[in-house]
Amino acid sequence: TANAAGEGFYWCYESTLKRWDSELYSVVGAAGELFSLRTYLFEAVPPDTIIEDFFMTLRIAQKGYRVVYEPDAYAAESSSASVGEELKRKIRIAAGGLQAISRLLPLLNVFKYRILSFQYISHRVLRWTLAPLALIVLFFSNLILALNGDTFFRVIFVLQIAFYLLSAIGYLLEKKSIKFKAFFIPYYFCIMNYAVYRGFFRFINGQQSVLWERAERKKMAERSSSSSSSVSQN
């Protein structure tokens, strides 16, 4: 499915980032289906927390412990039945990410947390704040530059148009149940960023429930896997 292709690519990308984060200092957030921590580090999270795994691991890292990536541990789950079903998850995660940012404000202090703050801001905060907005700004700024006759920016703008056209084709192909990864990955990318806008409005309006809305999933034959994270002392 379109979602299986996009989600598989996403998990490869996300796992690579987690491995690099762990090598540099600490993973910033763990996969909820597969992470472990020392018993004495466990603290109950506020009952209205939307994404507990992310908030819990970041709060532990804030205390000076490392969240370590373990590539040899795996969890398997089937992909969502469609991109529409996956969108439900992404909206919830975006709303939960913004909630966590509002509750982990001290981690934005790069003078105190240094590398951890750098990782947290670059990997998580920007993803749920500036990145979706930057896509719109980049599109219109490149349009203006292209109209002014700069060949380089004309090429860049054409590439942008091509990317969004691939995304639109991916949407149409999904409706017809036609598989073609070259179209589905751009489509999935756009859906992820669209979900941030939806999640933002849910968060500021207090409309996101803490209850997990289960997405309809495909059979386990079509599955994605993720490696685990564990917490260790720095």
SEDO-754297 format. One record per atom (N, C-alpha, C, CB): residue in three letters; x, y, z. Coordinates in steps of 0.001 Angstrom, whole numbers, padded with zeros to 6 digits, always signed. Glycine has a CB too. Example, Ala and Ser with C-alpha at 12.3 -4.5 7.8 and 13.67 -1.06 7.14 Angstrom:
ALA+013190-005690+007800 ALA+012300-004500+007800 ALA+013200-003300+007800 ALA+011308-004473+009046 SER+012850-002250+007080 SER+013670-001060+007140 SER+012900+000030+007870 SER+014084-000598+005725 
This chain:
THR+000836-001193+000000 THR+000000+000000+000000 THR+000869+001240+000000 THR-000945+000007+001208 ALA+000272+002381-000265 ALA+001001+003644-000208 ALA+001558+003856+001179 ALA+000101+004818-000605 ASN+000744+003542+002181 ASN+001185+003773+003540 ASN+002340+002869+003929 ASN+000041+003579+004489 ALA+002308+001594+003518 ALA+003388+000672+003844 ALA+004709+001158+003258 ALA+003065-000734+003332 ALA+004666+001661+002017 ALA+005876+002174+001386 ALA+006403+003392+002122 ALA+005611+002521-000073 GLY+005511+004335+002408 GLY+005931+005551+003093 GLY+006371+005294+004510 GLY+004826+006551+003091 GLU+005623+004449+005229 GLU+005953+004169+006620 GLU+007260+003397+006727 GLU+004824+003389+007288 GLY+007496+002472+005796 GLY+008748+001727+005802 GLY+009935+002650+005607 GLY+008736+000658+004723 PHE+009821+003583+004661 PHE+010887+004554+004432 PHE+011083+005430+005660 PHE+010575+005421+003206 TYR+009968+005840+006275 TYR+010037+006689+007470 TYR+010780+005993+008601 TYR+008631+007075+007933 TRP+010488+004706+008838 TRP+011135+004003+009935 TRP+012621+003783+009671 TRP+010451+002673+010176 CYS+013002+003571+008422 CYS+014432+003477+008097 CYS+015130+004791+008408 CYS+014636+003106+006612 TYR+014499+005889+008009 TYR+015039+007228+008267 TYR+015104+007503+009761 TYR+014186+008301+007569 GLU+014018+007210+010477 GLU+013947+007477+011912 GLU+014951+006623+012682 GLU+012529+007219+012432 SER+015109+005365+012298 SER+016066+004491+012972 SER+017496+004967+012760 SER+015915+003057+012476 THR+017785+005471+011572 THR+019119+006015+011304 THR+019391+007229+012178 THR+019263+006391+009822 LEU+018396+008113+012303 LEU+018556+009284+013166 LEU+018767+008877+014619 LEU+017336+010199+013051 LYS+018040+007868+015079 LYS+018199+007408+016460 LYS+019590+006825+016686 LYS+017128+006364+016804 ARG+020090+006089+015722 ARG+021436+005535+015851 ARG+022466+006655+015932 ARG+021754+004599+014671 TRP+022334+007657+015073 TRP+023261+008786+015106 TRP+023139+009575+016406 TRP+023014+009705+013915 ASP+021894+009783+016846 ASP+021683+010489+018113 ASP+022370+009765+019256 ASP+020186+010635+018407 SER+022215+008441+019293 SER+022809+007643+020360 SER+024328+007707+020318 SER+022346+006195+020260 GLU+024896+007701+019117 GLU+026349+007782+018977 GLU+026871+009145+019417 GLU+026760+007506+017531 LEU+026095+010196+019146 LEU+026512+011537+019537 LEU+026344+011750+021031 LEU+025721+012586+018768 TYR+025160+011418+021568 TYR+024918+011530+023005 TYR+023713+010699+023439 TYR+024707+012990+023391 SER+022498+011127+023069 SER+021296+010446+023551 SER+020186+010484+022508 SER+020809+011082+024855 VAL+019430+009403+022435 VAL+018220+009391+021615 VAL+017207+010336+022251 VAL+017633+007939+021479 VAL+016502+011103+021433 VAL+015513+012046+021963 VAL+014110+011503+021689 VAL+015691+013467+021327 GLY+013691+010602+022551 GLY+012393+009963+022392 GLY+012560+008524+021951 GLY+011533+010727+021389 ALA+011715+007641+022458 ALA+011812+006219+022137 ALA+010526+005730+021491 ALA+012118+005399+023398 ALA+010628+004608+020780 ALA+009442+003992+020181 ALA+008621+003340+021285 ALA+009837+002944+019087 GLY+007362+003725+021398 GLY+006531+003272+022504 GLY+006360+001773+022586 GLY+005206+003895+022406 GLU+006423+001082+021432 GLU+006212-000362+021457 GLU+007438-001123+021925 GLU+005812-000845+020093 LEU+008585-000447+022065 LEU+009801-001181+022395 LEU+010834-000266+023041 LEU+010386-001832+021142 PHE+010709-000041+024324 PHE+011778+000637+025046 PHE+011756+000178+026495 PHE+011630+002182+024950 SER+012907+000253+027137 SER+013009-000185+028529 SER+013767+000872+029318 SER+013716-001575+028636 LEU+013540+000883+030621 LEU+014261+001809+031489 LEU+014459+001160+032848 LEU+013501+003157+031626 ARG+015413+001664+033584 ARG+015684+001140+034920 ARG+014504+001470+035829 ARG+017010+001725+035496 THR+014167+000525+036680 THR+012976+000667+037522 THR+012998+001943+038346 THR+012846-000525+038443 TYR+014168+002281+038900 TYR+014237+003452+039774 TYR+014099+004769+039018 TYR+015539+003445+040531 LEU+014146+004713+037673 LEU+013984+005933+036884 LEU+012526+006200+036518 LEU+014818+005846+035621 PHE+011685+005217+036759 PHE+010287+005385+036362 PHE+009584+006416+037239 PHE+009548+004045+036433 GLU+008866+007318+036572 GLU+007995+008278+037246 GLU+006689+008350+036470 GLU+008669+009693+037355 ALA+005601+008354+037179 ALA+004305+008474+036513 ALA+004208+009820+035806 ALA+003148+008311+037528 VAL+003651+009813+034616 VAL+003485+011055+033859 VAL+002110+011635+034168 VAL+003655+010810+032323 PRO+001912+012929+033922 PRO+000580+013515+034132 PRO-000478+012744+033348 PRO+000569+015004+033716 PRO-001652+012546+033916 PRO-002681+011715+033269 PRO-003165+012235+031919 PRO-003853+011589+034177 ASP-002947+013520+031639 ASP-003395+014067+030357 ASP-002291+014062+029304 ASP-003908+015480+030549 THR-001184+013363+029575 THR-000080+013297+028619 THR-000507+012503+027385 THR+001174+012656+029270 ILE-000279+013063+026214 ILE-000756+012440+024975 ILE+000197+011359+024474 ILE-000942+013499+023895 ILE+001506+011644+024444 ILE+002479+010625+024028 ILE+003450+010383+025186 ILE+003253+011069+022727 GLU+003110+009389+026008 GLU+003838+009120+027238 GLU+005279+008691+027005 GLU+003127+008068+028020 ASP+005522+007851+025973 ASP+006869+007346+025743 ASP+007857+008476+025465 ASP+006866+006363+024584 PHE+007457+009414+024627 PHE+008322+010547+024293 PHE+008581+011416+025517 PHE+007695+011389+023174 PHE+007524+011786+026217 PHE+007646+012659+027382 PHE+008472+011992+028480 PHE+006258+013034+027919 MET+008240+010712+028728 MET+008926+009993+029792 MET+010431+009907+029539 MET+008344+008597+029938 THR+010812+009527+028315 THR+012236+009373+028020 THR+012963+010713+028006 THR+012420+008674+026684 LEU+012315+011758+027523 LEU+012955+013078+027521 LEU+013118+013617+028930 LEU+012147+014064+026683 ARG+012163+013350+029782 ARG+012271+013823+031159 ARG+013402+013098+031895 ARG+010937+013622+031901 ILE+013606+011827+031576 ILE+014717+011081+032157 ILE+016043+011619+031633 ILE+014586+009577+031845 ALA+016123+011876+030327 ALA+017343+012438+029747 ALA+017657+013799+030350 ALA+017209+012556+028228 GLN+016624+014548+030676 GLN+016793+015865+031292 GLN+017520+015762+032637 GLN+015427+016540+031483 LYS+017404+014611+033292 LYS+018045+014406+034596 LYS+019502+013968+034476 LYS+017274+013375+035392 GLY+019981+013824+033244 GLY+021383+013478+033056 GLY+021641+012060+032606 GLY+022104+013709+034299 TYR+020598+011304+032311 TYR+020750+009941+031819 TYR+020678+009927+030296 TYR+019670+009018+032421 ARG+021283+008895+029716 ARG+021248+008752+028263 ARG+020179+007758+027846 ARG+022613+008312+027731 VAL+019527+008040+026739 VAL+018625+007084+026097 VAL+019421+006472+024948 VAL+017272+007774+025588 VAL+019674+005172+025031 VAL+020603+004504+024122 VAL+019844+003658+023097 VAL+021590+003625+024912 TYR+020261+003751+021868 TYR+019644+002994+020769 TYR+020204+001577+020728 TYR+019881+003703+019410 GLU+019345+000599+020633 GLU+019763-000806+020535 GLU+019281-001387+019202 GLU+019203-001642+021736 PRO+020173-001467+018210 PRO+019761-001893+016868 PRO+019377-003361+016762 PRO+020856-001616+015905 ASP+019783-004192+017724 ASP+019502-005622+017634 ASP+018182-006028+018281 ASP+020616-006390+018266 ALA+017456-005072+018823 ALA+016136-005364+019401 ALA+015066-004860+018434 ALA+015971-004697+020823 TYR+014067-005678+018194 TYR+013053-005330+017200 TYR+011638-005540+017728 TYR+013256-006148+015939 ALA+010745-004750+017220 ALA+009310-004968+017420 ALA+008672-004894+016041 ALA+008673-003903+018421 ALA+007664-005699+015804 ALA+007008-005714+014493 ALA+005537-005373+014644 ALA+007172-007087+013809 GLU+005041-004597+013721 GLU+003616-004284+013691 GLU+003198-004085+012249 GLU+003293-003024+014544 SER+001978-004379+011952 SER+001488-004175+010597 SER+001281-002691+010350 SER+000177-004954+010360 SER+001405-002290+009106 SER+001206-000887+008765 SER-000275-000540+008806 SER+001792-000578+007380 SER-000569+000741+008899 SER-001961+001184+008851 SER-002577+000791+007511 SER-002063+002718+009071 ALA-003875+000565+007520 ALA-004556+000078+006319 ALA-004488+001076+005168 ALA-006005-000233+006636 SER-004372+002357+005481 SER-004323+003392+004450 SER-003620+004615+005009 SER-005747+003757+003952 VAL-003278+005534+004133 VAL-002668+006780+004587 VAL-003653+007563+005448 VAL-002207+007632+003386 GLY-004934+007467+005120 GLY-005948+008138+005928 GLY-005950+007643+007363 GLY-007317+007941+005319 GLU-005797+006318+007541 GLU-005722+005750+008889 GLU-004438+006188+009584 GLU-005800+004213+008835 GLU-003337+006220+008831 GLU-002066+006657+009415 GLU-002122+008129+009800 GLU-000911+006414+008433 LEU-002892+008913+009053 LEU-003033+010334+009357 LEU-003578+010539+010767 LEU-003950+011012+008333 LYS-004483+009672+011201 LYS-005018+009775+012559 LYS-003890+009711+013585 LYS-006045+008656+012823 ARG-002966+008765+013374 ARG-001837+008598+014292 ARG-000925+009810+014261 ARG-001044+007340+013943 LYS-000630+010290+013062 LYS+000309+011397+012926 LYS-000244+012677+013545 LYS+000639+011630+011457 ILE-001546+012904+013424 ILE-002157+014088+014037 ILE-002027+014003+015547 ILE-003646+014223+013629 ARG-002306+012834+016096 ARG-002203+012639+017543 ARG-000763+012830+018014 ARG-002710+011240+017935 ILE+000191+012271+017273 ILE+001597+012394+017645 ILE+002044+013846+017580 ILE+002474+011528+016734 ALA+001603+014578+016552 ALA+001967+015992+016435 ALA+001402+016798+017591 ALA+001470+016566+015106 ALA+000134+016561+017931 ALA-000477+017259+019067 ALA+000255+016920+020356 ALA-001969+016895+019193 GLY+000607+015638+020510 GLY+001341+015222+021698 GLY+002741+015789+021745 GLY+001404+013730+021765 GLY+003381+015898+020583 GLY+004714+016485+020537 GLY+004705+017942+020950 GLY+005296+016351+019152 LEU+003723+018685+020476 LEU+003598+020096+020849 LEU+003284+020238+022337 LEU+002505+020780+020009 GLN+002475+019333+022863 GLN+002198+019351+024301 GLN+003482+019104+025089 GLN+001131+018292+024666 ALA+004271+018120+024649 ALA+005525+017807+025333 ALA+006498+018981+025278 ALA+006169+016567+024717 ILE+006565+019653+024133 ILE+007442+020822+024013 ILE+007056+021883+025030 ILE+007382+021406+022588 SER+005762+022090+025197 SER+005291+023102+026149 SER+005603+022722+027591 SER+003794+023315+025990 ARG+005816+021423+027844 ARG+006089+020960+029204 ARG+007566+020679+029454 ARG+005289+019717+029487 LEU+008351+020731+028406 LEU+009784+020479+028535 LEU+010583+021708+028115 LEU+010196+019261+027692 LEU+010071+022875+028437 LEU+010717+024129+028035 LEU+012158+024253+028512 LEU+009927+025293+028555 PRO+012515+023767+029720 PRO+013917+023875+030148 PRO+014894+023201+029194 PRO+014077+023278+031519 LEU+014444+022184+028454 LEU+015340+021493+027529 LEU+015736+022355+026336 LEU+014690+020225+027038 LEU+015090+023494+026166 LEU+015461+024416+025090 LEU+016682+025241+025462 LEU+014296+025340+024756 ASN+017127+025141+026700 ASN+018273+025906+027195 ASN+019573+025207+026793 ASN+018200+026074+028739 VAL+020148+025634+025673 VAL+021366+024993+025168 VAL+022570+025259+026058 VAL+021661+025472+023763 PHE+022522+026298+026871 PHE+023640+026591+027762 PHE+023688+025604+028923 PHE+023538+028024+028294 LYS+022545+025055+029296 LYS+022483+024101+030398 LYS+022590+022659+029917 LYS+021198+024288+031172 TYR+021869+022329+028845 TYR+021812+020932+028406 TYR+022668+020643+027176 TYR+020389+020554+028115 ARG+023216+021657+026571 ARG+024204+021546+025502 ARG+023800+020565+024397 ARG+025523+021126+026083 ILE+024497+019428+024297 ILE+024258+018509+023186 ILE+022825+017986+023191 ILE+025239+017342+023246 LEU+022295+017676+024373 LEU+020923+017177+024458 LEU+019941+018196+023896 LEU+020561+016841+025911 SER+020130+019461+024232 SER+019257+020514+023708 SER+019371+020615+022194 SER+019598+021863+024349 PHE+020607+020537+021694 PHE+020818+020586+020245 PHE+020076+019451+019553 PHE+022317+020517+019915 GLN+020195+018235+020092 GLN+019522+017084+019495 GLN+018002+017218+019579 GLN+019971+015797+020182 TYR+017535+017639+020729 TYR+016095+017782+020958 TYR+015487+018826+020022 TYR+015823+018165+022421 ILE+016144+019970+019914 ILE+015622+021049+019068 ILE+015674+020669+017592 ILE+016413+022342+019303 SER+016820+020147+017145 SER+016988+019857+015719 SER+016156+018663+015263 SER+018447+019604+015413 HIS+016013+017662+016114 HIS+015317+016434+015710 HIS+013822+016494+015974 HIS+015905+015246+016432 ARG+013409+017139+017052 ARG+012001+017108+017440 ARG+011295+018460+017349 ARG+011887+016593+018833 VAL+011853+019457+018012 VAL+011160+020748+018096 VAL+010938+021349+016712 VAL+011958+021727+018967 LEU+011980+021379+015895 LEU+011836+021967+014561 LEU+010864+021165+013693 LEU+013200+022052+013873 ARG+010841+019848+013887 ARG+009933+019006+013101 ARG+008475+019365+013363 ARG+010169+017527+013418 TRP+008161+019686+014603 TRP+006765+019949+014971 TRP+006425+021437+015013 TRP+006468+019333+016316 THR+007369+022286+014634 THR+007097+023726+014659 THR+007432+024383+013321 THR+007893+024397+015783 LEU+008716+024552+013029 LEU+009110+025339+011861 LEU+009104+024570+010542 LEU+010466+025895+012086 ALA+009364+023266+010577 ALA+009505+022515+009321 ALA+008275+022607+008414 ALA+009784+021063+009628 PRO+007065+022361+008905 PRO+005893+022471+008011 PRO+005685+023886+007486 PRO+004637+022019+008740 LEU+005943+024878+008336 LEU+005808+026268+007905 LEU+006868+026617+006872 LEU+005907+027217+009106 ALA+008080+026071+007061 ALA+009177+026354+006134 ALA+008864+025861+004727 ALA+010467+025714+006632 LEU+008115+024773+004604 LEU+007763+024259+003278 LEU+006945+025278+002494 LEU+006984+022946+003402 ILE+006028+025940+003173 ILE+005207+026964+002521 ILE+006049+028182+002175 ILE+004028+027373+003423 VAL+006885+028610+003121 VAL+007747+029776+002899 VAL+008701+029514+001744 VAL+008540+030124+004177 LEU+009293+028313+001709 LEU+010226+027973+000638 LEU+009543+027979-000723 LEU+010851+026611+000898 PHE+008326+027483-000773 PHE+007606+027424-002045 PHE+007389+028823-002613 PHE+006259+026711-001867 PHE+006868+029720-001807 PHE+006546+031055-002314 PHE+007790+031930-002487 PHE+005568+031741-001376 SER+008792+031732-001653 SER+010028+032500-001835 SER+010731+032072-003117 SER+010969+032319-000624 ASN+010738+030765-003404 ASN+011331+030297-004652 ASN+010516+030725-005863 ASN+011468+028788-004632 LEU+009198+030811-005701 LEU+008352+031313-006785 LEU+008735+032749-007131 LEU+006860+031235-006393 ILE+008906+033578-006122 ILE+009283+034982-006348 ILE+010648+035070-007012 ILE+009291+035765-005019 LEU+011607+034280-006507 LEU+012961+034301-007070 LEU+012965+033777-008505 LEU+013918+033464-006201 ALA+012156+032751-008778 ALA+012086+032200-010133 ALA+011489+033207-011106 ALA+011261+030912-010143 LEU+010478+033953-010655 LEU+009845+034959-011510 LEU+010771+036128-011798 LEU+008572+035467-010864 ASN+011766+036306-010934 ASN+012734+037385-011140 ASN+013828+037008-012133 ASN+013361+037773-009819 GLY+013755+035786-012663 GLY+014649+035419-013751 GLY+015909+034687-013372 GLY+015020+036602-014462 ASP+016078+034303-012110 ASP+017273+033580-011689 ASP+017143+032112-012107 ASP+017487+033705-010147 THR+018046+031655-012975 THR+017968+030298-013520 THR+018051+029236-012432 THR+019077+030079-014531 PHE+018951+029433-011480 PHE+019119+028456-010405 PHE+017812+028248-009650 PHE+020220+028907-009437 PHE+017165+029336-009278 PHE+015930+029224-008510 PHE+014761+028749-009369 PHE+015592+030559-007873 ARG+014851+028964-010674 ARG+013840+028391-011563 ARG+013914+026871-011529 ARG+014025+028906-013009 VAL+015144+026356-011575 VAL+015340+024902-011519 VAL+014837+024352-010191 VAL+016831+024542-011717 ILE+015187+025029-009093 ILE+014751+024595-007766 ILE+013228+024604-007673 ILE+015357+025498-006676 PHE+012619+025634-008244 PHE+011159+025736-008179 PHE+010494+024635-009001 PHE+010695+027113-008674 VAL+011067+024323-010155 VAL+010539+023232-010982 VAL+010629+021908-010223 VAL+011311+023138-012327 LEU+011739+021691-009506 LEU+011897+020474-008716 LEU+010863+020415-007591 LEU+013317+020393-008136 GLN+010593+021563-006994 GLN+009554+021609-005964 GLN+008191+021231-006542 GLN+009489+023008-005331 ILE+007870+021812-007685 ILE+006597+021507-008340 ILE+006517+020015-008662 ILE+006429+022349-009630 ALA+007628+019462-009168 ALA+007658+018044-009521 ALA+007413+017170-008291 ALA+009004+017681-010169 PHE+008008+017554-007165 PHE+007836+016783-005931 PHE+006372+016761-005500 PHE+008708+017365-004808 TYR+005731+017922-005528 TYR+004332+017986-005107 TYR+003403+017310-006115 TYR+003912+019437-004908 LEU+003801+017306-007388 LEU+003027+016568-008385 LEU+003113+015064-008129 LEU+003524+016898-009805 LEU+004320+014596-007768 LEU+004481+013186-007420 LEU+003594+012825-006232 LEU+005953+012872-007102 SER+003528+013748-005275 SER+002683+013530-004104 SER+001212+013426-004502 SER+002877+014663-003088 ALA+000774+014318-005389 ALA-000620+014301-005849 ALA-000927+013015-006610 ALA-000908+015521-006741 ILE+000032+012571-007428 ILE-000157+011312-008156 ILE-000222+010144-007174 ILE+000988+011093-009182 GLY+000620+010198-006132 GLY+000585+009164-005103 GLY-000775+009069-004447 GLY+001638+009431-004055 TYR-001393+010220-004210 TYR-002742+010258-003626 TYR-003747+009581-004556 TYR-003174+011719-003345 LEU-003663+009897-005844 LEU-004597+009322-006818 LEU-004383+007818-006977 LEU-004443+010016-008176 LEU-003105+007398-006962 LEU-002810+005975-007100 LEU-003290+005184-005892 LEU-001317+005763-007298 GLU-003185+005796-004704 GLU-003664+005104-003509 GLU-005165+004831-003621 GLU-003360+005934-002241 LYS-005893+005793-004159 LYS-007335+005618-004317 LYS-007663+004444-005240 LYS-007964+006898-004861 LYS-006731+004168-006160 LYS-006933+003066-007100 LYS-006189+001803-006672 LYS-006484+003480-008491 SER-005576+001846-005475 SER-004832+000699-004920 SER-003702+000259-005835 SER-005775-000477-004676 ILE-003028+001227-006450 ILE-001872+000958-007304 ILE-000609+001304-006523 ILE-001949+001774-008643 LYS+000361+000366-006493 LYS+001572+000564-005703 LYS+002711+001093-006575 LYS+001988-000750-005025 PHE+003323+002189-006154 PHE+004491+002730-006840 PHE+005203+003644-005846 PHE+004091+003505-008165 LYS+006316+003157-005267 LYS+006978+003862-004176 LYS+007432+005268-004553 LYS+008157+003069-003709 ALA+007829+005470-005801 ALA+008324+006781-006221 ALA+007282+007867-006011 ALA+008743+006745-007681 PHE+006009+007502-006040 PHE+004934+008463-005815 PHE+004472+008469-004361 PHE+003760+008156-006729 PHE+004535+007333-003704 PHE+003973+007231-002361 PHE+004839+007893-001298 PHE+003767+005790-002008 ILE+006150+007870-001475 ILE+007025+008490-000470 ILE+006819+010006-000414 ILE+008500+008171-000776 PRO+006780+010727-001555 PRO+006443+012159-001484 PRO+005060+012403-000887 PRO+006512+012781-002873 TYR+004101+011536-001223 TYR+002745+011654-000677 TYR+002764+011503+000842 TYR+001811+010595-001307 TYR+003488+010523+001341 TYR+003581+010280+002781 TYR+004257+011464+003476 TYR+004361+008973+003063 PHE+005287+012013+002853 PHE+005990+013175+003402 PHE+005032+014351+003563 PHE+007174+013572+002496 CYS+004236+014608+002557 CYS+003279+015720+002621 CYS+002209+015468+003675 CYS+002622+015940+001253 ILE+001758+014225+003777 ILE+000757+013878+004787 ILE+001311+014117+006187 ILE+000314+012408+004630 MET+002569+013747+006417 MET+003183+013943+007731 MET+003207+015413+008117 MET+004600+013380+007746 ASN+003545+016267+007177 ASN+003605+017695+007486 ASN+002214+018309+007605 ASN+004403+018428+006418 TYR+001278+017817+006823 TYR-000111+018251+006963 TYR-000640+017877+008346 TYR-000995+017624+005859 ALA-000242+016717+008834 ALA-000682+016257+010152 ALA-000228+017202+011258 ALA-000157+014853+010424 VAL+000918+017845+011077 VAL+001409+018787+012090 VAL+000457+019972+012213 VAL+002835+019279+011736 TYR-000026+020482+011090 TYR-000993+021588+011135 TYR-002271+021159+011856 TYR-001328+022075+009705 ARG-002755+019970+011517 ARG-003957+019470+012179 ARG-003703+019263+013669 ARG-004423+018156+011531 GLY-002543+018709+013986 GLY-002197+018478+015385 GLY-002052+019763+016166 GLY-000925+017690+015477 PHE-001530+020802+015509 PHE-001363+022103+016162 PHE-002713+022660+016608 PHE-000665+023098+015214 PHE-003691+022624+015717 PHE-005002+023170+016062 PHE-005708+022314+017115 PHE-005871+023281+014811 ARG-005491+021019+017066 ARG-006062+020168+018114 ARG-005440+020490+019470 ARG-005852+018680+017776 PHE-004138+020735+019461 PHE-003444+021019+020716 PHE-003894+022346+021314 PHE-001936+021034+020494 ILE-003890+023418+020512 ILE-004226+024733+021076 ILE-005703+024829+021446 ILE-003871+025840+020085 ASN-006541+024006+020809 ASN-007967+024004+021140 ASN-008328+022967+022197 ASN-008781+023755+019896 GLY-007322+022209+022649 GLY-007565+021192+023662 GLY-008485+020086+023196 GLY-008134+021821+024879 GLN-008418+019759+021901 GLN-009346+018780+021327 GLN-008766+017373+021221 GLN-009777+019235+019966 GLN-007456+017224+021498 GLN-006846+015907+021342 GLN-007029+015075+022601 GLN-005359+016039+021008 SER-007721+013966+022474 SER-007934+013061+023599 SER-006650+012302+023912 SER-009081+012076+023297 VAL-006458+011976+025189 VAL-005297+011170+025574 VAL-005530+009698+025245 VAL-004996+011339+027077 LEU-006763+009323+024953 LEU-007069+007944+024600 LEU-006571+007652+023190 LEU-008584+007673+024709 TRP-005952+006507+023035 TRP-005391+006137+021745 TRP-006498+005675+020805 TRP-004330+005038+021910 GLU-006623+006358+019674 GLU-007592+005947+018654 GLU-006910+004953+017733 GLU-008140+007176+017848 ARG-007276+003708+017863 ARG-006601+002651+017112 ARG-006854+002803+015612 ARG-007073+001267+017593 ALA-005755+002824+014846 ALA-005874+002890+013390 ALA-006092+001488+012833 ALA-004614+003540+012758 GLU-006914+001392+011815 GLU-007109+000108+011145 GLU-005806-000294+010480 GLU-008264+000180+010102 ARG-005399-001562+010670 ARG-004107-001996+010166 ARG-004235-003143+009178 ARG-003216-002405+011310 LYS-003173-003295+008370 LYS-003114-004394+007418 LYS-002728-005665+008149 LYS-002116-004092+006277 LYS-002739-006798+007458 LYS-002300-008054+008030 LYS-000807-007978+008328 LYS-002613-009229+007081 MET-000345-008824+009241 MET+001044-008771+009675 MET+002042-009061+008571 MET+001255-009730+010783 ALA+001596-009592+007443 ALA+002514-009837+006329 ALA+003099-008544+005835 ALA+001810-010560+005189 GLU+002324-007457+005934 GLU+002800-006140+005539 GLU+003139-005402+006818 GLU+001738-005359+004678 ARG+004382-005450+007238 ARG+004719-004929+008543 ARG+005960-004073+008486 ARG+004907-006052+009524 SER+006104-003262+009513 SER+007296-002450+009671 SER+007896-002786+011013 SER+006983-000930+009554 SER+009194-002581+011173 SER+009841-002881+012445 SER+010628-001685+012912 SER+010751-004105+012326 SER+010850-001619+014199 SER+011625-000524+014763 SER+012527-001073+015836 SER+010712+000583+015327 SER+013715-000493+015963 SER+014644-000935+016990 SER+014376-000198+018277 SER+016088-000727+016548 SER+014808-000804+019367 SER+014440-000270+020671 SER+015440+000730+021201 SER+014287-001381+021651 SER+015025+001405+022256 SER+015884+002308+022995 SER+015843+001897+024452 SER+015451+003790+022813 SER+016933+002092+025140 SER+016972+001839+026572 SER+017664+003001+027246 SER+017689+000506+026892 VAL+017435+003147+028529 VAL+017980+004274+029272 VAL+019145+003817+030124 VAL+016902+004926+030144 SER+020256+004523+030045 SER+021413+004203+030875 SER+021961+005474+031488 SER+022503+003482+030055 GLN+022769+005304+032534 GLN+023297+006477+033222 GLN+024448+007065+032443 GLN+023743+006124+034638 ASN+024500+008384+032415 ASN+025567+009081+031708 ASN+026848+009030+032526 ASN+025169+010540+031418 
